[in-house]
Amino acid sequence: MFLNLNKKNMLRKIYVGLLLTFLTTKLVFFCLKHV
């Protein structure tokens, strides 16, 4: 049970990290286009 919960937590962290990276790169590209 605890191991499963820990795994889910880790997956969520990875997912959030990827999402943040994606959003920041998108934002950077958007800014570069409009300069």
Backbone as numpy.savetxt, mean C-alpha at the origin, in Angstrom:
# Nx Ny Nz CAx CAy CAz Cx Cy Cz
-5.14 -20.42 15.86 -5.98 -19.22 15.86 -5.11 -17.96 15.86
-4.17 -17.91 16.80 -3.30 -16.72 16.91 -2.44 -16.57 15.67
-1.95 -17.69 15.16 -1.08 -17.67 13.98 -1.87 -17.15 12.77
-3.10 -17.62 12.64 -3.95 -17.19 11.54 -4.21 -15.69 11.60
-4.50 -15.20 12.80 -4.75 -13.78 13.01 -3.51 -12.97 12.65
-2.35 -13.47 13.07 -1.09 -12.79 12.79 -0.85 -12.72 11.29
-1.16 -13.81 10.61 -0.96 -13.86 9.15 -1.88 -12.85 8.46
-3.12 -12.77 8.91 -4.06 -11.81 8.34 -3.57 -10.38 8.55
-3.05 -10.12 9.75 -2.54 -8.80 10.07 -1.38 -8.43 9.16
-0.49 -9.39 8.92 0.67 -9.17 8.07 0.21 -8.90 6.63
-0.76 -9.68 6.16 -1.28 -9.48 4.81 -1.91 -8.10 4.66
-2.62 -7.67 5.70 -3.25 -6.35 5.66 -2.19 -5.26 5.59
-1.10 -5.44 6.38 -0.01 -4.45 6.35 0.61 -4.38 4.97
0.85 -5.53 4.36 1.43 -5.59 3.02 0.49 -4.91 2.02
-0.80 -5.20 2.13 -1.80 -4.63 1.23 -1.83 -3.11 1.34
-1.84 -2.61 2.58 -1.85 -1.17 2.81 -0.58 -0.53 2.28
0.55 -1.20 2.50 1.82 -0.69 1.99 1.83 -0.57 0.48
1.33 -1.61 -0.19 1.27 -1.58 -1.65 0.34 -0.49 -2.15
-0.79 -0.34 -1.48 -1.76 0.68 -1.85 -1.16 2.07 -1.71
-0.46 2.30 -0.59 0.18 3.60 -0.38 1.23 3.88 -1.43
2.04 2.87 -1.75 3.08 3.05 -2.77 2.43 3.39 -4.11
1.37 2.67 -4.44 0.65 2.91 -5.70 0.11 4.34 -5.76
-0.51 4.77 -4.66 -1.09 6.12 -4.63 -0.02 7.19 -4.73
1.10 7.01 -4.03 2.17 8.01 -4.07 2.77 8.10 -5.47
2.99 6.96 -6.12 3.56 6.99 -7.47 2.58 7.66 -8.43
1.30 7.38 -8.26 0.28 8.00 -9.11 0.29 9.52 -8.91
0.38 9.93 -7.66 0.41 11.35 -7.33 1.64 12.02 -7.93
2.79 11.36 -7.81 4.04 11.90 -8.35 3.94 12.06 -9.87
3.42 11.04 -10.54 3.27 11.12 -11.99 2.30 12.23 -12.39
1.24 12.38 -11.61 0.26 13.43 -11.86 0.90 14.81 -11.74
1.70 14.99 -10.70 2.40 16.27 -10.48 3.40 16.53 -11.60
4.13 15.50 -12.01 5.13 15.65 -13.07 4.47 16.03 -14.40
3.30 15.48 -14.65 2.60 15.79 -15.90 2.16 17.25 -15.93
1.72 17.77 -14.80 1.14 19.11 -14.77 2.13 20.22 -14.45
3.43 19.88 -14.46 4.42 20.94 -14.20 4.83 21.56 -15.53
